[in-house]
Every structure is written in structure tokens, then in C-alpha cells.
Amino acid sequence: MTTDDLIPLLEKAGISQEVWFEHHHSIERFAALVAAAEREACAKLCEDEQFELTQDVAGKNGLQHFDAGCRSCAEMIRAYRDWE
């Protein structure tokens, strides 16, 4: 997400450009924290799905690929950093 992406969102939230210019460092850091929390929530969902399905159908060969896919998705989500 860039500053150009962030400003329209701030406007939708009712935050003026004056506030942006005065507090842009804090707003950018807040946006980074929110994005990081959202990424972690998404990664956790991947891991939870992996755990539930492998527990339900333990011992099935086809699930090894699903299991690896869930772990891989969680790792990729956690690795993505757009503001940091």
C-alpha cells in the first residue's frame, strides 16, 4: 500500500488531508500495524485449516500436499511486508 492508496481511505474515514500532513508518520505506522495484524490473522486461518483437516483425515497421502500448501500460504502471508 502506498501513500496514494492510503489517502483515499483516510478521506473515506473522514480524516482530512491536513491531519494527514501533520501526522502522516503516525498514520503510516498505524496502517502498518493494522496490516500486520490482518496478515497474521490470515496466516493463522491457514494453519488452523491445515490442523483441522489433517486431524480429521490423518494418514491420507493426498493431505500431505494440502498440509504443505497451508503451511506455505501461512509463510508467504507472514513474509509479505508492504510498509515495514
CNS distance restraints for C-alpha pairs under 8 A (distance, minus, plus):
assign (resid   1 and name CA) (resid   5 and name CA) 5.84 0.50 0.50
assign (resid   1 and name CA) (resid   6 and name CA) 6.91 0.50 0.50
assign (resid   1 and name CA) (resid  82 and name CA) 6.06 0.50 0.50
assign (resid   1 and name CA) (resid  83 and name CA) 7.04 0.50 0.50
assign (resid   2 and name CA) (resid   6 and name CA) 6.24 0.50 0.50
assign (resid   3 and name CA) (resid   7 and name CA) 6.18 0.50 0.50
assign (resid   4 and name CA) (resid   8 and name CA) 7.39 0.50 0.50
assign (resid   5 and name CA) (resid   9 and name CA) 7.09 0.50 0.50
assign (resid   6 and name CA) (resid  10 and name CA) 6.30 0.50 0.50
assign (resid   7 and name CA) (resid  11 and name CA) 6.26 0.50 0.50
assign (resid   7 and name CA) (resid  17 and name CA) 7.56 0.50 0.50
assign (resid   7 and name CA) (resid  20 and name CA) 7.78 0.50 0.50
assign (resid   8 and name CA) (resid  12 and name CA) 6.22 0.50 0.50
assign (resid   9 and name CA) (resid  13 and name CA) 6.27 0.50 0.50
assign (resid  10 and name CA) (resid  14 and name CA) 6.30 0.50 0.50
assign (resid  10 and name CA) (resid  15 and name CA) 5.13 0.50 0.50
assign (resid  10 and name CA) (resid  16 and name CA) 7.24 0.50 0.50
assign (resid  11 and name CA) (resid  15 and name CA) 5.27 0.50 0.50
assign (resid  11 and name CA) (resid  16 and name CA) 6.21 0.50 0.50
assign (resid  11 and name CA) (resid  17 and name CA) 7.62 0.50 0.50
assign (resid  15 and name CA) (resid  19 and name CA) 6.54 0.50 0.50
assign (resid  15 and name CA) (resid  20 and name CA) 7.39 0.50 0.50
assign (resid  16 and name CA) (resid  20 and name CA) 6.50 0.50 0.50
assign (resid  17 and name CA) (resid  21 and name CA) 6.14 0.50 0.50
assign (resid  18 and name CA) (resid  22 and name CA) 6.21 0.50 0.50
assign (resid  19 and name CA) (resid  23 and name CA) 5.90 0.50 0.50
assign (resid  19 and name CA) (resid  24 and name CA) 7.64 0.50 0.50
assign (resid  20 and name CA) (resid  24 and name CA) 4.84 0.50 0.50
assign (resid  20 and name CA) (resid  27 and name CA) 7.29 0.50 0.50
assign (resid  23 and name CA) (resid  27 and name CA) 6.17 0.50 0.50
assign (resid  24 and name CA) (resid  28 and name CA) 5.91 0.50 0.50
assign (resid  25 and name CA) (resid  29 and name CA) 6.21 0.50 0.50
assign (resid  26 and name CA) (resid  30 and name CA) 6.09 0.50 0.50
assign (resid  27 and name CA) (resid  31 and name CA) 6.12 0.50 0.50
assign (resid  28 and name CA) (resid  32 and name CA) 6.19 0.50 0.50
assign (resid  28 and name CA) (resid  83 and name CA) 7.66 0.50 0.50
assign (resid  29 and name CA) (resid  33 and name CA) 6.24 0.50 0.50
assign (resid  29 and name CA) (resid  83 and name CA) 7.88 0.50 0.50
assign (resid  30 and name CA) (resid  34 and name CA) 6.21 0.50 0.50
assign (resid  31 and name CA) (resid  35 and name CA) 6.08 0.50 0.50
assign (resid  32 and name CA) (resid  36 and name CA) 6.07 0.50 0.50
assign (resid  32 and name CA) (resid  82 and name CA) 7.71 0.50 0.50
assign (resid  32 and name CA) (resid  83 and name CA) 5.50 0.50 0.50
assign (resid  32 and name CA) (resid  84 and name CA) 6.77 0.50 0.50
assign (resid  33 and name CA) (resid  37 and name CA) 6.17 0.50 0.50
assign (resid  34 and name CA) (resid  38 and name CA) 6.20 0.50 0.50
assign (resid  35 and name CA) (resid  39 and name CA) 6.13 0.50 0.50
assign (resid  36 and name CA) (resid  40 and name CA) 6.19 0.50 0.50
assign (resid  36 and name CA) (resid  81 and name CA) 7.89 0.50 0.50
assign (resid  37 and name CA) (resid  41 and name CA) 6.22 0.50 0.50
assign (resid  38 and name CA) (resid  42 and name CA) 6.24 0.50 0.50
assign (resid  39 and name CA) (resid  43 and name CA) 6.12 0.50 0.50
assign (resid  39 and name CA) (resid  77 and name CA) 5.90 0.50 0.50
assign (resid  39 and name CA) (resid  78 and name CA) 6.19 0.50 0.50
assign (resid  40 and name CA) (resid  44 and name CA) 6.04 0.50 0.50
assign (resid  40 and name CA) (resid  77 and name CA) 7.50 0.50 0.50
assign (resid  40 and name CA) (resid  78 and name CA) 6.36 0.50 0.50
assign (resid  41 and name CA) (resid  45 and name CA) 6.33 0.50 0.50
assign (resid  42 and name CA) (resid  46 and name CA) 6.53 0.50 0.50
assign (resid  42 and name CA) (resid  74 and name CA) 7.46 0.50 0.50
assign (resid  42 and name CA) (resid  77 and name CA) 7.33 0.50 0.50
assign (resid  43 and name CA) (resid  47 and name CA) 6.41 0.50 0.50
assign (resid  43 and name CA) (resid  73 and name CA) 7.07 0.50 0.50
assign (resid  43 and name CA) (resid  74 and name CA) 4.16 0.50 0.50
assign (resid  43 and name CA) (resid  75 and name CA) 7.23 0.50 0.50
assign (resid  43 and name CA) (resid  77 and name CA) 5.91 0.50 0.50
assign (resid  43 and name CA) (resid  78 and name CA) 6.58 0.50 0.50
assign (resid  44 and name CA) (resid  48 and name CA) 6.00 0.50 0.50
assign (resid  44 and name CA) (resid  74 and name CA) 6.97 0.50 0.50
assign (resid  45 and name CA) (resid  49 and name CA) 6.09 0.50 0.50
assign (resid  46 and name CA) (resid  50 and name CA) 6.22 0.50 0.50
assign (resid  46 and name CA) (resid  70 and name CA) 5.28 0.50 0.50
assign (resid  46 and name CA) (resid  71 and name CA) 7.06 0.50 0.50
assign (resid  46 and name CA) (resid  73 and name CA) 6.83 0.50 0.50
assign (resid  46 and name CA) (resid  74 and name CA) 5.75 0.50 0.50
assign (resid  47 and name CA) (resid  51 and name CA) 6.14 0.50 0.50
assign (resid  47 and name CA) (resid  70 and name CA) 6.10 0.50 0.50
assign (resid  47 and name CA) (resid  71 and name CA) 6.32 0.50 0.50
assign (resid  47 and name CA) (resid  74 and name CA) 6.58 0.50 0.50
assign (resid  48 and name CA) (resid  52 and name CA) 6.10 0.50 0.50
assign (resid  49 and name CA) (resid  53 and name CA) 6.14 0.50 0.50
assign (resid  49 and name CA) (resid  70 and name CA) 7.40 0.50 0.50
assign (resid  50 and name CA) (resid  54 and name CA) 6.04 0.50 0.50
assign (resid  50 and name CA) (resid  66 and name CA) 7.28 0.50 0.50
assign (resid  50 and name CA) (resid  67 and name CA) 5.42 0.50 0.50
assign (resid  50 and name CA) (resid  70 and name CA) 5.62 0.50 0.50
assign (resid  50 and name CA) (resid  71 and name CA) 7.42 0.50 0.50
assign (resid  51 and name CA) (resid  55 and name CA) 6.01 0.50 0.50
assign (resid  51 and name CA) (resid  67 and name CA) 7.98 0.50 0.50
assign (resid  52 and name CA) (resid  56 and name CA) 6.17 0.50 0.50
assign (resid  53 and name CA) (resid  57 and name CA) 6.18 0.50 0.50
assign (resid  53 and name CA) (resid  58 and name CA) 7.96 0.50 0.50
assign (resid  53 and name CA) (resid  63 and name CA) 7.99 0.50 0.50
assign (resid  54 and name CA) (resid  58 and name CA) 5.21 0.50 0.50
assign (resid  54 and name CA) (resid  63 and name CA) 6.71 0.50 0.50
assign (resid  54 and name CA) (resid  67 and name CA) 7.04 0.50 0.50
assign (resid  57 and name CA) (resid  63 and name CA) 7.83 0.50 0.50
assign (resid  60 and name CA) (resid  64 and name CA) 7.57 0.50 0.50
assign (resid  61 and name CA) (resid  65 and name CA) 7.99 0.50 0.50
assign (resid  62 and name CA) (resid  66 and name CA) 7.10 0.50 0.50
assign (resid  63 and name CA) (resid  67 and name CA) 5.79 0.50 0.50
assign (resid  64 and name CA) (resid  68 and name CA) 6.09 0.50 0.50
assign (resid  65 and name CA) (resid  69 and name CA) 6.01 0.50 0.50
assign (resid  66 and name CA) (resid  70 and name CA) 6.20 0.50 0.50
assign (resid  67 and name CA) (resid  71 and name CA) 6.38 0.50 0.50
assign (resid  68 and name CA) (resid  72 and name CA) 5.96 0.50 0.50
assign (resid  69 and name CA) (resid  73 and name CA) 6.07 0.50 0.50
assign (resid  70 and name CA) (resid  74 and name CA) 6.22 0.50 0.50
assign (resid  71 and name CA) (resid  75 and name CA) 6.19 0.50 0.50
assign (resid  72 and name CA) (resid  76 and name CA) 6.18 0.50 0.50
assign (resid  73 and name CA) (resid  77 and name CA) 6.10 0.50 0.50
assign (resid  74 and name CA) (resid  78 and name CA) 6.21 0.50 0.50
assign (resid  75 and name CA) (resid  79 and name CA) 6.08 0.50 0.50
assign (resid  76 and name CA) (resid  80 and name CA) 6.36 0.50 0.50
